[in-house]
Amino acid sequence: MYEDKIENDLIIITKQTMEMFLKLKEPSETLALYCFYYYTGKWQKTNQPKATNKYVKKGLKWGEDKVKRILDQLIECGLVEKIVKRDDTGKIKGWYIKLNYIFKQDTINQLNQNRQMPDVAEARCGSQDTNALSDSNINALSENNINASNSEELQKDINNCLSFFGTVNTTNLYKNTTERKRMGELLETKPRNKLNYILKNLDTLSKDKFFPLITKPSELLSKWDKAVLYLTRSAKEPVRRPNIKIK
């Protein structure tokens, strides 16, 4: 019962998602609209709430042009999608908004146990009638599906890593399938300590004329040896020092 209450009450946005909003033209408005859709989805117990522009106008007290403009920005950055539902004859029955990021049940359990800040997971696509917040189908992943779970963790890692490129690249890398694949290759083939160091310091490193030009994962992958060589020569790579006890 407590899990259900947590599930129904929380509207969560991670640091990485918040950074996406801050890069948009109108961050406060896009954040407000996303939260409104998220809130509506909580009431309707689905990740695809029925929320027409007229409904949003009334709820947020916006004009119709503003609703359309802000919705387009959310769609462009991949946080929501427009879904049309038709009957057997092809006639439109209704328009829905699919939220691409929802709160996972396993992180709800973690919150109950450890009281830690949970993550946001990519929502399950499924059919248009999918209820991503129901007890039987709240997860994009089944606990019994180990392969899917591993894929989920990789996608989360990819999203986290892509956020660091925001300081050197203004385009939306999150929806770029090629760059997502290259980021996955980096995660799976390169030493994590070096990769983390480069990503976390990418903004500073990019300002050094001797550091190779890297603005996206594919460039980092192709210029990996040059980047590591630069770090070695400039002594900017963290060094593991022996633990010496002073008597």
Buried (B, 14 or more C-beta within 10 A) or exposed (E): EEBEEBBEEBEBBBEBBEBBBEBBEBBEBBBBBBEBBBBBBBEBBBBBBBBEBEBBBEBBEBEEEBBEBBBEBBBBBBBBBEBEBEEEEEEEEEEBBBBBBBBBBBBBEBBEEEEEEBBBBBBBBBEBEBBBBEEEBBBBBEEEEEEBBEBBEBBBBBBBBBBBBBBBBEEBBBEBEEBBBBBBBBBEEBEEEBBBBBBEBBEEBBEEEEBBEBBBBBBBBEBBEBBBEBBEEEEBBEEEEEEEEEE
